């Protein structure tokens, strides 16, 4: 069985210690086998700081399964990370980027079943000359075939009770109406429908599409985006055989009875759908990137510099990210 490749993320953040914690609890918490991708010296130093008994085994990815029960397998990227907890330094960005590149290489070569990424600090990456808007865009860039266009990634935030996709993501609220288009909604819906079938095993997923305005515009009385942009997109998706309904008023879409009527909610902006899922499952929600040629998941939290090195960080979201990555990989294998 191909293992998962887990990047350490920002070295000064909580990613390294969450990785160590989960290996320590691998049996009791049902942690699927993974290889950590990064600097083994960083992991050893963090383990000593937290007084965690974690033997580190530098190895190649093919050796993961036989080593995982007795030592934490680590693929040494050769790029050192010397940052102390909560204090990024000049090695942080280069170390984080090298881990992402190696993990994507494993996924593209079909040596890893999926990649799971610990959080990076975008401000630290930008200061080092990082040219991408974020983690996900960098993954798409690395996934592009030589001379080809990068795939269009779609953010899915998932927990057992609810799945949501924001059509626009990190966009100022005032700019959302300008960025929304029927084409964007349709492209997003197609990717969601395809990957839900391929990787989640839901053959005809039900997409509930939110309106943009309060009460989904009330027939044009509170804005016309629903009439002019969202309804045509829903009609196009439906014409293609995709089960899409709406536009729904977001304020009545997330209670238990409503959630039973769809498989994934598509929101028009970030907080419209991330607020409800983080209310329901703040420590369990997982970021799943759809649209890439490989499976990628990530815990739905940041680097938490204030918690780094304290041993108080909660590994629940990273555990969920590893478990859903394994589940997606197993489902995709049987779907092909």
DADA-V97776 format. One record per backbone hydrogen bond with DSSP energy under -0.5 kcal/mol. NH is the residue of the N-H (numbers start at 1). CO is the residue of the C=O. E is the energy in kcal/mol with one decimal. If there is no record, write none. Layout:
NH_CO_E ; NH_CO_E
This chain:
4_33_-1.5 ; 5_114_-2.3 ; 6_4_-0.6 ; 6_35_-2.8 ; 7_5_-0.6 ; 7_116_-2.3 ; 8_37_-1.4 ; 10_119_-2.8 ; 13_10_-1.7 ; 14_303_-1.7 ; 18_14_-2.5 ; 19_15_-2.2 ; 20_16_-1.9 ; 21_17_-2.9 ; 22_18_-2.4 ; 23_19_-1.7 ; 24_20_-2.3 ; 25_21_-1.9 ; 26_23_-1.5 ; 29_25_-2.3 ; 30_27_-0.5 ; 31_26_-1.9 ; 35_4_-2.6 ; 36_73_-2.6 ; 37_6_-3.0 ; 38_36_-0.6 ; 38_75_-2.1 ; 40_38_-0.7 ; 42_39_-0.6 ; 43_39_-1.4 ; 44_40_-2.4 ; 45_41_-2.3 ; 46_42_-2.4 ; 47_43_-2.4 ; 48_44_-2.1 ; 49_45_-2.2 ; 50_46_-2.1 ; 51_47_-0.5 ; 51_48_-0.8 ; 52_47_-2.8 ; 54_52_-1.4 ; 57_72_-2.5 ; 58_56_-0.6 ; 59_74_-2.2 ; 63_60_-1.8 ; 64_61_-1.6 ; 67_63_-1.2 ; 67_64_-0.7 ; 68_64_-2.3 ; 70_67_-1.8 ; 71_67_-2.1 ; 72_55_-2.9 ; 73_71_-0.8 ; 74_57_-2.4 ; 75_36_-3.1 ; 76_74_-0.7 ; 77_38_-1.4 ; 77_75_-0.6 ; 80_78_-0.6 ; 84_87_-0.9 ; 86_12_-3.3 ; 87_84_-2.5 ; 92_89_-1.6 ; 95_91_-2.3 ; 96_92_-2.5 ; 97_93_-2.7 ; 98_94_-2.2 ; 99_95_-1.8 ; 100_96_-1.8 ; 101_97_-2.4 ; 102_98_-2.3 ; 103_99_-2.4 ; 104_100_-2.5 ; 105_101_-2.1 ; 106_102_-2.0 ; 107_103_-2.1 ; 108_104_-3.0 ; 109_105_-2.0 ; 110_107_-1.3 ; 111_106_-2.8 ; 112_106_-1.3 ; 113_3_-2.8 ; 114_3_-0.6 ; 115_295_-2.6 ; 116_5_-2.8 ; 117_297_-2.3 ; 118_7_-0.9 ; 118_116_-0.5 ; 122_120_-0.7 ; 125_121_-2.2 ; 126_122_-3.2 ; 127_123_-1.8 ; 128_124_-0.8 ; 128_125_-0.9 ; 129_126_-2.0 ; 130_125_-2.3 ; 138_134_-1.6 ; 139_135_-2.0 ; 140_136_-2.3 ; 141_137_-2.1 ; 142_138_-2.4 ; 143_139_-1.8 ; 144_140_-0.9 ; 144_141_-0.8 ; 148_145_-3.1 ; 151_140_-0.5 ; 153_151_-0.8 ; 154_290_-2.5 ; 156_154_-0.6 ; 156_288_-2.6 ; 157_164_-2.8 ; 158_156_-0.6 ; 158_286_-2.9 ; 159_162_-1.9 ; 164_157_-2.5 ; 165_265_-2.7 ; 166_155_-0.5 ; 167_165_-0.5 ; 167_267_-3.4 ; 171_169_-1.9 ; 175_172_-1.8 ; 176_172_-0.7 ; 176_173_-1.0 ; 177_173_-0.5 ; 179_175_-1.6 ; 179_176_-0.5 ; 180_176_-2.1 ; 185_181_-2.1 ; 186_182_-2.6 ; 187_183_-2.8 ; 188_184_-2.2 ; 189_185_-2.7 ; 190_186_-2.5 ; 191_187_-2.0 ; 192_188_-2.5 ; 193_189_-2.7 ; 194_190_-2.5 ; 195_191_-2.6 ; 196_192_-2.4 ; 197_193_-1.6 ; 198_194_-2.5 ; 199_195_-2.9 ; 200_195_-0.8 ; 200_196_-0.9 ; 202_196_-2.3 ; 203_201_-0.9 ; 205_202_-0.8 ; 207_205_-0.7 ; 207_243_-3.4 ; 208_206_-0.6 ; 208_264_-2.6 ; 209_207_-0.7 ; 209_245_-3.0 ; 210_208_-0.5 ; 210_266_-3.1 ; 211_248_-2.8 ; 216_213_-1.7 ; 217_214_-1.6 ; 218_215_-1.9 ; 221_217_-0.7 ; 221_218_-1.4 ; 222_217_-2.7 ; 222_223_-0.5 ; 223_220_-0.8 ; 228_224_-2.8 ; 229_225_-2.6 ; 230_225_-2.1 ; 231_226_-3.1 ; 233_229_-1.1 ; 234_230_-2.3 ; 235_231_-2.6 ; 236_232_-2.0 ; 237_233_-2.5 ; 238_234_-2.6 ; 239_235_-2.1 ; 240_236_-1.2 ; 240_237_-0.5 ; 241_238_-1.8 ; 242_237_-2.3 ; 243_205_-0.5 ; 244_242_-1.3 ; 245_207_-2.8 ; 247_209_-0.6 ; 248_209_-2.7 ; 250_248_-0.5 ; 252_249_-1.8 ; 253_250_-1.2 ; 259_255_-2.3 ; 260_256_-1.2 ; 261_258_-1.8 ; 262_259_-1.2 ; 263_206_-2.4 ; 264_206_-1.7 ; 265_163_-2.3 ; 266_208_-2.8 ; 267_165_-2.7 ; 267_265_-0.6 ; 270_169_-0.6 ; 272_269_-0.6 ; 273_269_-0.8 ; 273_270_-1.0 ; 274_270_-2.1 ; 275_271_-1.4 ; 277_273_-1.3 ; 278_274_-2.2 ; 279_275_-1.6 ; 280_276_-2.0 ; 281_277_-2.8 ; 282_278_-0.5 ; 284_281_-1.0 ; 285_281_-2.0 ; 286_158_-2.4 ; 287_298_-3.1 ; 288_156_-3.7 ; 288_286_-0.7 ; 289_296_-2.5 ; 290_154_-3.1 ; 290_288_-0.7 ; 296_289_-0.6 ; 297_115_-2.0 ; 298_287_-1.9 ; 299_117_-0.5 ; 300_285_-1.3 ; 301_299_-1.3 ; 307_304_-1.6 ; 308_304_-1.3 ; 310_307_-2.2 ; 312_307_-0.5 ; 315_313_-0.6 ; 319_315_-2.7 ; 320_316_-2.4 ; 321_317_-2.3 ; 322_318_-2.3 ; 323_319_-2.6 ; 324_320_-2.9 ; 325_321_-1.8 ; 326_322_-2.1 ; 327_323_-2.2 ; 328_324_-3.0 ; 329_325_-2.4 ; 330_326_-2.3 ; 331_327_-2.4 ; 332_328_-2.8 ; 333_329_-2.0 ; 334_330_-1.5 ; 335_331_-1.6 ; 336_332_-1.5
